[in-house]
Amino acid sequence: MIENLFRKEVSNVRPYVQGKPAEEVQRELGLDRIEKLASNENQFGPSPLAVTAMQKEVELCNFYPESVPIELAEKLAKRLNVTAENIAVGSSGESLIRLINLTFIEEGNEVLVMDPSFSIYESHAALLGGKTKNIPLKDDGSIDTDGMLNAITEKTKLIWLCTPNNPTGNIASQEQIDNMIRELPDHVVLILDEAYYEYACAFADYPKNNTELVKDKENIIVLRTFSKIYGIAGLRIGYIIACAPIVKMINSLKLTFEVNRLAQVAAYAALDDEEYLQMVVSENKKALDTLSEYFTEKGWHYYKSFANFIWVDTGMDSKKLFEDLQKKGIIIRPGFLWGWDTWLRISTGTEEQMRFFIEKMEEIPG
């Protein structure tokens, strides 16, 4: 059988369950309107400055892009108060997660991950023979950084700290992060996944200077993306901030010309689009407030979110609720995918989209 030829690690990989594109659901169900609130996408379109930059660059798409986007790295470095040697740009945050695993994981290594969190961490480690330890949230829903530290063994290689955490939206405090770094053994690399950083910065209690950590500690990596706040998820571009040796190794493992021309120029331009960024942040807070007020009225438990989504316990079967909402033109992310059977993750959007979601929720018996 052909399966006998596969690498043994392949059978250990749990595939990521992707949400269906809105267009596909619309065709299947014959609906006039579909609102996809499942993938934490920016509902306000791409940064206008990014669009203009892409329009100018499209005529050069017959040429390969820069293999290492040095101008983008330098611009990021200046903003983050590091050097360009501390920046590696990749084709999406997920690509960089894969590259980090390729850089560090050997068969038998352990990876520590919050539960629930982004399942991609586990699947990429498993492909290389790594073993994942899931550290549950505390009873009050907060991130258990002490539990992560206590779970470290001599086999531990990576700790993935997603903050704000996907799917729960909550964060690790500055005190928690500082304590983790103090207690972190030299043989363990801590990755702070800050994909939703710009949304979280709107809140006073979110730690905002984690990029400074790489100056003093070689085993710290900060991961960020242009997919969320800048609205260019379809272009696939993200970056890490780390010590120069890690960046050099990551760049050596990337595919040749990995980050396409349009993504590079769009990201470079988007960094200057402060007006757009502030608009998205403001609208996101309004959407979170609308959803929070609705959940409070319903008596549903939810976590305070620092991101562009919210995690809520409706008390209903999330698989059935997902199916019922989809028939009504709403796509959400059901909690059963993480083993949280009555929870939902709802991405934020425009005020109209939030009202449409609430309207359709009210049509479902609960």
Protein Blocks (a to p, Z undefined) as FASTA:
>chain_A
ZZlmpcfklmmpccddddddfklmmmmnopabdcdfflopafkbpafklmmmmmmmmmmm
mpccdfblfklmmmmmmmnopafklpccdedjklmmmmmmmmmmcghiacdddddddfkl
mmmmmmnopacddddddfkopacfklmmmmpcfkbmbdcddddddfkopacdfklmmmmm
mmmcfkbccdddffklmmmmmpmklcfklmmmmmmpmkbccdddfklmnopmmnopaddd
ddfklmmmmmmmpcehkbafklmmmmmmmmmmmmlmmmmmmmmmmmmmmmmmmmmmnopa
cdddfbfbdcddehpafklmmmmmmmnopacddfklnopakbccdddddfklmmmmmmmm
mmpcZZ
